[in-house]
Amino acid sequence: MTAPDPHTLTRRALREAAQRSARTRVTAPAQHARRRRPGMRVVVALSGALLLATGAAAATGAALTAPALAEPAAAPSSAAPQETVEALIQPIPAEGLPTPVMSPAPTGGTTGGGTLCEDPALAAAVAAGADAAAIAAAGGPELFRSAVATGTAPCIRLDDPARVWVVINKQRPYVPIDVEPNPLRAPEGVRTLADTALREDAASALSALVQAAAGAGAGEIAVESAYRSYATQRSTYGGHAADRGVEGADLVSARPGFSEHQSGLTADVVPCDGSCATIDDLAGSPQGRWIAEHAWEYGWIVRYVEGRTDVTGYMPEPWHLRYIGPDLARTYHEGGWTTLEEFFGLPPAPGYAQ
């Protein structure tokens, strides 16, 4: 077996000694008992190298070449430099957010380091109006949500009433103001208390929700109100304003052009047991409790919940269900979100601009 080249061992030993010295500078405490004389670190490093290269005998000679050393070199830290750096740059969760840890900005699905919208698959899905495909192309619902909330997906328009992720509130009216979704149909197998309908995707999802609730023994759920046109909402809001005044009406009803019902993605539901009760009876019913726990499984969320009037501008409405699709609804539920405004990084909308 060929003996190792002593010059190779020396170079390796010098390199290792230099690395240990660098680690000592990175991780050693900032303060010391006294400052070392210039060149001391180099002498210590060289001495260590010679120890490794030439053995114990050479080590004795090397030690004699540095009789003036008054103290040993500082022991290297047990942590590697990379570990130290990573410990310093770990993200700190922001306070006051509904999720315990903020999601990182999306890094997948982009080309050339640009925005998420530069991904051809996402751009094609958005152009085709394929909402589920767009969410998948973004890397899944959480990355989709995060990209929208951080402004790195400008092609995802939250004001597009044709999209399942549209956000309508007191600061975000429809454009045009009297837009109508098409097509609309009544949900199959669901009792409706008025001549009402939903967008096709929402209608199918509501049918599945109602059937699941009945199958779980929660009881029958009926629809009291779903799609309302701009003209219908004028009448609805006008009635509340006549009874409560404008300020009172604004807490319980949307002004025309600002109502989620106009999207065809919203349904007000009531509990039934033979005959049907009112929307005010839902929260305390088995149906209301089942909805609060399971609606998200079918793509629905309770849009206006207790304690969030400061963000939504509306009193709690446990009967007011909003369809956002199963992918986003799951992320909304699992993330502990309570308003669409916060979910998508939008400002609160407690009142109208004028």
C-alpha positions as CSV (number, residue, x, y, z in Angstrom):
1,M,0.0,0.0,0.0
2,T,1.5,3.4,-1.0
3,A,2.2,5.8,1.8
4,P,0.3,9.1,1.7
5,D,2.2,12.0,0.3
6,P,3.3,14.1,3.3
7,H,2.7,17.3,1.3
8,T,-0.9,16.3,0.6
9,L,-1.4,15.6,4.3
10,T,0.1,19.0,5.2
11,R,-2.1,20.9,2.7
12,R,-5.2,19.0,4.0
13,A,-4.2,19.7,7.6
14,L,-3.7,23.4,6.9
15,R,-7.0,23.6,5.2
16,E,-8.7,21.9,8.1
17,A,-7.0,24.1,10.6
18,A,-8.0,27.2,8.6
19,Q,-11.6,26.0,8.6
20,R,-11.6,25.4,12.3
21,S,-10.2,28.8,12.8
22,A,-13.0,30.3,10.6
23,R,-15.6,28.5,12.6
24,T,-14.1,29.8,15.8
25,R,-14.4,33.4,14.5
26,V,-18.0,32.8,13.5
27,T,-19.3,31.2,16.6
28,A,-17.0,32.4,19.4
29,P,-18.5,34.9,21.9
30,A,-18.0,38.6,21.1
31,Q,-16.0,39.3,24.2
32,H,-12.7,37.8,25.4
33,A,-10.5,38.0,28.5
34,R,-7.9,39.8,26.5
35,R,-7.1,40.4,22.8
36,R,-4.5,38.1,21.3
37,R,-1.4,39.3,19.7
38,P,-1.4,39.7,15.9
39,G,-0.6,36.5,14.1
40,M,-1.4,34.3,17.0
41,R,-4.3,32.6,15.2
42,V,-2.0,31.8,12.2
43,V,0.6,30.3,14.5
44,V,-2.0,28.1,16.2
45,A,-3.5,27.0,12.9
46,L,-0.1,26.1,11.5
47,S,0.8,24.2,14.7
48,G,-2.3,22.1,14.5
49,A,-1.6,21.3,10.9
50,L,1.9,20.1,11.6
51,L,0.5,17.9,14.4
52,L,-1.8,16.2,11.9
53,A,0.9,15.9,9.2
54,T,4.0,14.6,10.9
55,G,2.8,12.8,14.0
56,A,3.6,13.1,17.7
57,A,7.3,13.6,17.2
58,A,6.9,16.4,14.8
59,A,4.2,17.8,17.0
60,T,6.8,18.2,19.8
61,G,9.1,20.1,17.5
62,A,6.2,22.3,16.3
63,A,5.3,23.1,19.9
64,L,8.8,24.3,20.5
65,T,8.6,26.8,17.7
66,A,5.9,28.7,19.5
67,P,7.1,29.1,23.1
68,A,5.6,32.6,23.4
69,L,2.0,31.3,23.3
70,A,0.4,32.2,26.6
71,E,-3.0,30.5,26.1
72,P,-4.5,27.7,23.9
73,A,-6.6,28.5,20.8
74,A,-10.3,28.8,21.5
75,A,-12.1,25.5,21.0
76,P,-14.2,25.4,17.8
77,S,-17.9,25.6,18.3
78,S,-19.8,22.3,17.9
79,A,-22.2,24.0,15.4
80,A,-21.3,24.1,11.8
81,P,-21.2,27.5,10.1
82,Q,-24.2,26.7,7.8
83,E,-26.3,25.6,10.8
84,T,-25.4,28.9,12.6
85,V,-26.5,30.9,9.6
86,E,-29.7,29.0,9.1
87,A,-30.6,29.5,12.8
88,L,-30.3,33.2,12.3
89,I,-32.5,33.5,9.3
90,Q,-35.4,31.3,10.4
91,P,-38.6,33.2,9.6
92,I,-40.5,34.6,12.7
93,P,-44.3,34.2,12.5
94,A,-46.2,37.4,12.3
95,E,-48.5,38.1,15.3
96,G,-52.2,38.5,15.1
97,L,-52.7,36.3,12.1
98,P,-55.4,33.6,12.0
99,T,-52.9,30.9,11.1
100,P,-50.1,29.9,13.5
101,V,-47.4,30.1,10.9
102,M,-47.4,32.2,7.7
103,S,-46.9,30.3,4.5
104,P,-43.9,31.2,2.4
105,A,-44.2,33.1,-0.8
106,P,-44.8,30.6,-3.6
107,T,-41.7,29.6,-5.5
108,G,-43.0,26.9,-7.8
109,G,-44.9,27.3,-11.1
110,T,-42.9,30.3,-12.3
111,T,-40.6,30.7,-15.2
112,G,-37.5,32.9,-15.2
113,G,-38.0,33.9,-11.6
114,G,-41.0,36.0,-12.5
115,T,-44.5,36.0,-11.1
116,L,-46.7,33.0,-10.8
117,C,-48.7,34.2,-13.8
118,E,-45.8,33.5,-16.1
119,D,-46.5,29.8,-15.8
120,P,-48.1,28.8,-19.1
121,A,-50.4,26.2,-17.4
122,L,-51.8,28.8,-15.0
123,A,-52.2,31.4,-17.7
124,A,-54.1,28.9,-19.9
125,A,-56.4,27.8,-17.0
126,V,-57.2,31.4,-16.1
127,A,-57.9,32.3,-19.7
128,A,-60.2,29.3,-20.1
129,G,-62.1,30.1,-16.9
130,A,-61.1,26.8,-15.4
131,D,-60.9,27.7,-11.7
132,A,-59.9,24.3,-10.3
133,A,-57.2,23.9,-13.0
134,A,-55.8,27.4,-12.2
135,I,-55.6,26.5,-8.5
136,A,-53.8,23.2,-9.3
137,A,-51.4,25.0,-11.7
138,A,-50.5,27.4,-8.9
139,G,-49.2,24.5,-6.8
140,G,-52.4,23.9,-4.8
141,P,-54.9,26.0,-2.9
142,E,-52.5,27.3,-0.2
143,L,-49.9,28.4,-2.7
144,F,-52.6,29.9,-4.8
145,R,-54.0,31.8,-1.8
146,S,-50.6,32.9,-0.7
147,A,-49.7,34.2,-4.2
148,V,-52.9,36.2,-4.4
149,A,-52.5,37.6,-0.8
150,T,-48.9,38.7,-1.4
151,G,-49.5,40.2,-4.8
152,T,-47.4,37.7,-6.8
153,A,-50.3,36.5,-9.0
154,P,-51.7,39.7,-10.6
155,C,-53.5,37.6,-13.3
156,I,-55.9,36.3,-10.5
157,R,-58.6,38.9,-10.4
158,L,-60.6,39.0,-7.2
159,D,-63.1,41.3,-8.8
160,D,-64.0,38.9,-11.6
161,P,-67.6,37.8,-10.9
162,A,-67.2,34.7,-13.1
163,R,-64.5,33.3,-10.8
164,V,-65.2,31.2,-7.8
165,W,-62.7,33.3,-5.8
166,V,-64.4,36.6,-6.4
167,V,-64.6,38.9,-3.3
168,I,-67.6,41.2,-3.1
169,N,-67.9,43.5,-0.1
170,K,-68.7,47.1,0.8
171,Q,-65.6,48.3,-0.8
172,R,-65.7,46.0,-3.8
173,P,-68.9,46.3,-6.0
174,Y,-69.6,44.4,-9.2
175,V,-68.3,45.7,-12.5
176,P,-70.6,46.2,-14.2
177,I,-72.8,46.9,-11.3
178,D,-75.8,44.9,-12.6
179,V,-73.9,41.8,-13.8
180,E,-75.8,38.6,-14.0
181,P,-74.3,35.1,-13.8
182,N,-75.1,32.6,-16.5
183,P,-76.3,29.9,-16.5
184,L,-78.3,29.5,-13.3
185,R,-80.4,26.5,-12.1
186,A,-82.1,25.3,-9.0
187,P,-80.2,22.8,-6.8
188,E,-81.6,19.3,-7.3
189,G,-83.2,17.5,-4.4
190,V,-83.2,20.7,-2.3
191,R,-86.4,22.3,-1.0
192,T,-86.6,26.0,-2.0
193,L,-88.9,28.5,-0.4
194,A,-88.8,30.9,-3.3
195,D,-88.2,30.8,-7.0
196,T,-84.5,30.9,-6.7
197,A,-81.4,29.4,-8.3
198,L,-77.6,29.2,-8.1
199,R,-74.7,29.0,-10.5
200,E,-74.3,25.5,-11.8
201,D,-71.2,24.6,-9.7
202,A,-72.7,26.0,-6.6
203,A,-76.1,24.3,-7.2
204,S,-74.4,20.9,-7.5
205,A,-72.4,21.5,-4.4
206,L,-75.4,22.6,-2.4
207,S,-77.3,19.5,-3.4
208,A,-74.4,17.3,-2.1
209,L,-74.3,19.3,1.1
210,V,-78.0,18.9,1.8
211,Q,-78.0,15.2,1.0
212,A,-75.0,14.7,3.3
213,A,-76.6,16.5,6.2
214,A,-79.7,14.4,5.9
215,G,-77.7,11.2,5.6
216,A,-75.8,12.1,8.8
217,G,-79.0,12.5,10.7
218,A,-78.8,16.3,11.0
219,G,-82.1,16.9,9.3
220,E,-83.4,18.7,6.2
221,I,-81.9,21.9,5.0
222,A,-83.8,24.2,2.6
223,V,-82.9,27.3,0.7
224,E,-84.7,30.5,1.6
225,S,-82.9,32.8,-0.8
226,A,-80.0,32.3,-3.3
227,Y,-79.4,34.4,-6.5
228,R,-80.8,37.9,-6.4
229,S,-80.5,40.3,-9.3
230,Y,-79.5,43.9,-8.9
231,A,-83.1,44.9,-9.2
232,T,-84.2,42.4,-6.5
233,Q,-81.5,43.6,-4.2
234,R,-82.7,47.2,-4.5
235,S,-86.0,46.1,-3.2
236,T,-84.5,43.9,-0.4
237,Y,-82.2,46.6,0.8
238,G,-84.9,49.3,0.5
239,G,-87.2,47.3,2.8
240,H,-84.5,47.0,5.5
241,A,-83.7,50.7,5.2
242,A,-87.4,51.6,5.6
243,D,-87.5,49.5,8.8
244,R,-84.1,50.2,10.3
245,G,-82.8,53.3,8.7
246,V,-79.7,53.3,6.4
247,E,-77.2,52.7,9.2
248,G,-79.2,49.7,10.6
249,A,-79.8,48.3,7.1
250,D,-76.1,48.4,6.3
251,L,-75.4,45.9,9.1
252,V,-77.9,43.3,7.8
253,S,-78.2,43.8,4.1
254,A,-76.0,44.8,1.2
255,R,-76.8,47.7,-1.0
256,P,-77.6,46.8,-4.7
257,G,-74.5,46.0,-6.6
258,F,-72.6,45.0,-3.4
259,S,-74.5,41.8,-2.5
260,E,-72.9,38.3,-2.7
261,H,-76.2,37.0,-3.7
262,Q,-75.9,38.6,-7.1
263,S,-72.9,36.3,-7.8
264,G,-75.1,33.2,-7.8
265,L,-72.6,31.7,-5.3
266,T,-74.5,32.4,-2.1
267,A,-77.4,30.7,-0.4
268,D,-79.4,31.6,2.8
269,V,-80.5,28.3,4.3
270,V,-83.0,27.3,7.0
271,P,-83.7,24.2,9.0
272,C,-86.8,22.1,8.3
273,D,-88.6,19.4,10.2
274,G,-91.7,18.8,8.3
275,S,-92.2,22.6,8.0
276,C,-89.3,25.0,7.7
277,A,-88.2,27.5,10.4
278,T,-86.6,30.8,9.7
279,I,-83.0,31.8,9.1
280,D,-82.8,33.0,12.8
281,D,-83.5,29.4,13.9
282,L,-80.6,27.9,12.0
283,A,-77.7,28.5,14.5
284,G,-79.4,26.6,17.3
285,S,-80.5,23.7,15.2
286,P,-78.8,20.3,14.4
287,Q,-78.6,21.5,10.8
288,G,-76.8,24.7,11.8
289,R,-74.3,22.8,13.9
290,W,-73.7,20.3,11.1
291,I,-73.2,23.2,8.6
292,A,-70.6,24.9,10.9
293,E,-68.6,21.7,11.1
294,H,-69.0,20.2,7.6
295,A,-70.0,22.8,5.0
296,W,-66.3,23.3,4.0
297,E,-66.2,19.7,2.8
298,Y,-68.6,20.6,0.0
299,G,-66.9,23.9,-1.0
300,W,-69.0,26.2,1.2
301,I,-68.0,28.6,4.1
302,V,-70.1,30.6,6.5
303,R,-69.3,34.1,5.2
304,Y,-70.2,36.3,8.1
305,V,-69.3,34.8,11.5
306,E,-69.4,36.1,15.1
307,G,-67.0,38.8,16.0
308,R,-65.8,39.8,12.5
309,T,-68.2,42.7,11.8
310,D,-65.1,45.0,12.0
311,V,-63.8,43.3,8.8
312,T,-67.0,42.3,6.9
313,G,-69.3,45.1,8.0
314,Y,-72.2,42.7,8.7
315,M,-73.7,41.2,11.8
316,P,-73.2,37.4,12.1
317,E,-75.2,35.4,9.6
318,P,-74.8,31.7,10.3
319,W,-77.3,31.0,7.5
320,H,-75.4,32.9,4.8
321,L,-73.3,30.3,2.9
322,R,-70.8,31.3,0.2
323,Y,-69.4,28.8,-2.3
324,I,-65.7,29.1,-3.0
325,G,-65.1,25.5,-4.2
326,P,-63.7,22.5,-2.4
327,D,-60.0,23.3,-2.7
328,L,-60.2,26.8,-1.3
329,A,-62.8,25.9,1.3
330,R,-60.5,23.2,2.7
331,T,-57.6,25.6,2.9
332,Y,-59.9,28.2,4.5
333,H,-61.1,25.7,7.1
334,E,-57.7,24.2,7.9
335,G,-56.0,27.6,8.1
336,G,-58.5,28.9,10.7
337,W,-59.6,31.8,8.5
338,T,-62.8,33.6,9.3
339,T,-63.1,36.2,6.5
340,L,-62.4,36.2,2.8
341,E,-60.8,39.6,3.1
342,E,-58.1,38.2,5.4
343,F,-57.8,35.0,3.4
344,F,-56.8,36.9,0.3
345,G,-54.9,39.7,2.0
346,L,-57.5,42.4,1.4
347,P,-58.2,45.3,3.7
348,P,-61.2,45.3,6.0
349,A,-64.5,46.6,4.5
350,P,-66.7,47.6,7.5
351,G,-68.4,50.4,5.6
352,Y,-69.1,51.9,2.2
353,A,-66.7,54.4,0.6
354,Q,-69.6,56.9,0.3
